[in-house]
Amino acid sequence: MRKVIQHIESIFDVLSDGIYITDKSGKTLFVNKRYEQLTGLQMKDIKGLNVSTLLEEGVFDIILNPEIVRTRRPATSVQNVRQSKKVILRGYPVFDDEGEVCLVVTFARDITMITQFRDQIAQQRELIDSFNERMEHMAQEQTRHPRPVFESHAMKRVLELLQRVASTDATMLILGETGVGKDVIARLAHEYSPRDGKLFMKVDCGSIAENLIESELFGYVPGAFSGASSKGKPGYFEIADGGTVFLDEIGELPLPMQAKLLRVLQDREVMRVGATQPKEVNVRIIAATNRNLAKEVEEGRFRSDLFYRLNVAVLRLPPLRERSDDILPLADTFLDRFNAKYHRTMTMTRATRHALGNYGWPGNVREMQNLIQSLVVTCDGRSIRPEHLPPHITRAGKSTPYTPPAPEDERPLKEIMADIEREILQEALKRHGSVCKVASMYKISRTTLFRKLRDVQDGTHEDA
């Protein structure tokens, strides 16, 4: 035993852990060579110094001695040494013959590399989570990606403008009533752009709670707020990096978030909640609203600088009532889609199609989609008849494009037929807004169409 005590310091030096021994007051009595290697602190420099003094001088940021002496129990903690080392401490009390603490022996193990590996793993996990979120959004988009259906000249002009601006990567603003199909046009703009194949992310600004919208859009760092994930979370702009972010109903965005969005547009940067450094993002922004943003700016509910940033490439989608040529093609498309979805073979009678074509559709395309889906699900048999329609649509279908002559009308049949022709042609022009469309629909030339309208107005009734 005497030989062991004689060589005790040499024994301590061969241990793989650093050893730091103090008396009960904290005075440094001994450190082994492994401790010197771990921390860079030399025995000759710290022997005799109190650990409290070393703590005050910033040599390290935590000590265990006072707690161990007070509690008479072992303690563990992580200590940062000023040489950028991180060590884990495990301290134990040593008792004298009277049962009092006389020494504190602390073992130190280097965890700097472990911490670095943990940080790297956390970063890799964040990248994997971000990738998984991208894949989830892409999978969702692929399952619900309707194509635009239109026959009207108004929508053809919109699509011509869309094709011109989609390839420029300019910020787009889509205006139109609720349910008019702004999201379909936004997706189409993404497909026509160089970012096709990257993520298209739709964000409904009106459906996110105001206290969550900042963290959803811009993300947050670990521990940014109560309930935040310990790993942090990327926002929509980071997830869609390289792709397109569609901000639907941007007029609902709170003013503080408008200022942050302006930074994305101007500087291509986002600042996570709780972060001190911005992150660069490369996204194309497409915005949409059913509000009059110019009026919102005048009334102080929308930032003028953001409005001008968005007002670069503007597409105005006409409501369905102003493009009646699209009504029946859309109805047929929805009927085919929901027949396939619910394994039905429903058809629409001529009277039903007439009613749908004459209805004003205040809810636009979304109203029609919901109606056709409901009819396919609820109707008996294989035919959708007028009695299956809601009363307000049935009433629209009962209107006729001309007024039958009274029984006592004694005019020549040629005059009566000419009046009927006139009402049919005028109603068709009013509904379709195109002479070419009406002439094609009734298989007559434009000259004949103009002559029939003119002859009626002049009071002459020649045959075509």
Summary of the structure (lengths in Angstrom):
residues: 464
radius of gyration: 38.6
end to end distance: 130.2
largest distance: 141.8
contacts: 1335
relative contact order: 0.07
helix: 49%
strand: 17%
